[in-house]
Amino acid sequence: MTRVSCIVALGALLLLVTGSAGCGDDKGKTVKYQLTAKQNYEKGLKELKDENFVEAIKYFTFVKTRFPFSRFATLAELRIGDTHLARGRYVEAIDAFRQFIKFHPTHEMTENGYAHFKICESYYKQIPDEWLLSPPAYEKDQTSTREALKEYDLFLARYPDSRHAKEARKQRQISLKKLIDHELYVARFYLSRNKPKGTALRLRGILEQFPGAGNEPEILILLGQTYLQMEQIEKARGTFKRIIEEHPKDFHARRARLYLEYIDKRYGRATT
């Protein structure tokens, strides 16, 4: 065997070994099942706590299939969702929690909002975040953000008194800010490409869909600027006046007054 052949053979062997190791890791370690549903369920909880997710799934699945009429089988279904969520497999987690709600509508963990809140969290975890050397989060697709907001609204409507409601409202507000930041980014992009109609449409959409989001002055300033660019002077005037009337203490109100002074000098005062 030549030297080149030896190197190729060694490389193939290493690839085989590392590939086998990867498959073994995905399968997890061998688990020792217990006699009762409770014992296996508790084993699964321990593995989940220790972040041994493959082993946790094995125990919970065993409980679900071998003890289908035990109360621990129902809890195991829920914990399978928890395990997928902790593992970062959000699609599987959402499906598991939806199935739990569907087949156990009167279960305590459905009625107290836990299962639905975990659906919200599964979408929330998929929302784009800031990463080094990657585009800003607001430039990325926000499909998961929209889905998260939809689920939070459903959750808060159904479970307003849930012990998870406070955290849901907090996460919803963060999600809303991310979506609005994205919409503002798109609006500014349209404006920079000399497409003010698209900008105005986007900005009006934000104000109509998300009233009280907290950054209306910033949105209104950009909308007023857009109307000016479109030579829709009275709409611009009305937009800047709205900022002053609704947000008099916001620093954008000062900018709005300057714009109104400019409009009055350039186009004359309003007739009404």
Order of alpha helices (4+ residues) and beta strands (2+ residues): alpha-alpha-alpha-alpha-alpha-alpha-alpha-alpha-alpha-alpha-alpha-alpha-alpha
